[in-house]
Amino acid sequence: MSRYRGPKIRIIRRLGELPGLTTKTTTRSTLPGQHSQARSTLNKASSYSIRLQEKQKLRYNYGLTEKQLLAYVKEAKRLRGSTGAILIQLLEMRLDNIVFRLGLGNTIPASRQIVNHGHIFVNGKKVTFPSFQCHTGDIVEVKDQKASKELVTQFLKKTEVNPVPPYLEFEQTKLRGQVKRIAETIDANIKVNELLIVEYYSRK
């Protein structure tokens, strides 16, 4: 399944607020689709649909394909510790998410594009892979070029109300951030039950 490029409000109406996907909001509380009212009056959702919905929240928020998310789940299972917590850590430490959480991009798709176009340096070296895994002590900064800084400054004006998470440190005057520690589940800006996601993939 390819990365989603369709209507984002539709996804928000179905799954709830997803800060990484879009800054758009909606006042409509009904589900998308022609028969949304009829579906909302049906019996409670099955355990499978609940797990599926949690998985979809994570996938759309971080802008992953199904194949990518499955690879992260397998990697989380391989590492020592709680699979759900490690899964969130791996996603939070992606470079495109770090750029987003620093406010250098107003959404993860926008941050991914900033990285792809070579505007971001990590420890003094240009990195163009959004999936690059950051580590404690890494310095993430904007390319020392007028066009790059002007682009990121525009996004900063839109995201200045969003606080930088405690696992990151940001120097706005220098457009430079540092990873202070590995992200934890509580640091994620999306409400999701990671255990249900692990259960969903355990049945695959």
N, C-alpha and C positions, 0 to 999 in steps of 0.2 A: 504494500500500500504506500503510495507516494505521500509526501508532506502535504498537509491540508492547505489549500489556497482559496477556499470558498468563503461564503459569508460568515464573518466572525460573530456577529450578533446572534445568529442562529445557534452557534455552539454555546454561547453564554446563556441563552434562554434554556438550553437543555441541561447544561452542566453546572451553571452558576458562575460566579466571578472568577476569571482567570487573568490575573495581572500580567503574566508573561505573554499572553496571546494578543491582547489589545487594550487600549485605554478607553475604548467605547463602552457606554453603558446603555441599559434599556430599562424602561419602566414596566414593560410587559411581563406579566408573571406566568402566562400560559406557555405550554410547550410549543415548539415550532411544528408546522405541518397542518394540513387541512382538518384532521380529526383530533386535534390536540385536546379539546374539551372532553371528547369521548374517552380518550386514553387516560386522562387525569382522574376520571371517575371509576376506573377499573380497580380491581383488587390490588393489594399491595404488591410491589415489585418482587420478583423472585430473588433468591440469594445470588443467582448467577448474574442477573441484570444489575444488582447493586455493586458487585465486584467489577463488572464490565464498566460501569459508570465511573468508579474510582480510577480504574486504569486509564480511561479516556481523559479524565481530568489531567492526569500527569502527562499523558502524551501530548495533548493540545497545549498545555501551559508551557512545556519546555520545547515544543516544536519538533517532536521526534516522529520518525516513521515507526510503524509497528515492528519492523525488523530491528531498528536501533534500540527501541525500548526493551525488546526481548534479549538483546545482547547485553544490555546493562543489568537486567535481572539475573542472567546467567553469571555475569561477573560478580555481582553482589553475593550470589550463593557460594561462589568459589572462595571469597574472602572470609576471614574469621570475624564473627560478630553477628548481630541481628541483621538479617537479610534486608528487611524493610528500611532500617536506619541507614545501612550502607548504600542502598539504592538511592535514597534522597541525597546522601553525601556526594555520590558520583555525579548526580545531575546538577547539584548546586555548585560543584567545583568545575563545571564546564566553562570554558572561556567566554562563550556568548552569554551565559547567565551571569558571570562575574561582571562583564561589561554592563549588562542590564542593571544589576543590583547596585553598581557604582553610580548609575544615573547617566552613563555615557550614551545610552540608547533608551528610548521610552518603552520599548517592547523587546522581547527576545528575538523576533524576526528582524527588527531594525538593528539590533546589536549584532546579529549574525551577519547581516550585510556589511556592517562597519568592519567586522573582522575579515570577512571575505575580500574586501577591497583594500586591505593592507593598511588600515588606519591605526591598528593596535600593535604595540610592542610588549613583549613579556621578557623581563630581565635583559632589556636592551636589544632583543632580537625580534624581527617582524614575524608574527604568527598569523597565518591566514586560515587556520583550521578551527572552526567554531567549537568542535568537540574536544579541543586540547584541554587536558586535565591540569588545572592549576594546583599548586602545593603551598604549604605554609612558607611564608617568606617571599613568595613571588611578587615582583613589581609589575603592575599592569599600567601602562601609560599610553597616551595618545601620541602618534607620530609627530615629530617636531617639524611640522609643515603648516603653513597658514590655512590651506584648504581643509586639512584634517581637523585642526582646532576649531575652525569656524563651524564645521559640520557638527562636531560634538557639542559645542557651546549652544547650538540651537536646541539640541535634545535636552541639555542640562536645564534650560529655561522651562521645559515642559515637565521635568521630573524632579524639580527642586523640592517639592512637597513630600517626596518619598524618602524616608530615612534610610541611610546606609546601614545594612545589617551589622551586628556586633563582630562578626568574624572578618570584616573588612575595614580598612582605614582609607580615607580619601582626602587628598589635598586638591581642592578645587582650583586654586590659583595655578597649580602646576599640571592639572589634569592627569593626576597620577594616583593610583591606588595600590594598596598592599594587602596581601592575604595574611591576616594575623594568626589564623588557626583554621583547622578543617571545619567545614560547616556541619552543623547538627540538624536533626529533624526539626527542632523548634525554630531554627533560623529560616526555614523555607517560608515564602510568602503566599503559600497556597494551602488551604485546608483540605487535606486528603488523608485517608486511612491507608497507610502503606502496607499494613498487614493483609488487607483485603486484596491488594494488588498482587502480593506474593502468593496468596491462596489462588487467585485467578490463574496465574501462570503455572502453579503446581499441578493443575488439572489438565494442562496441555500435554 
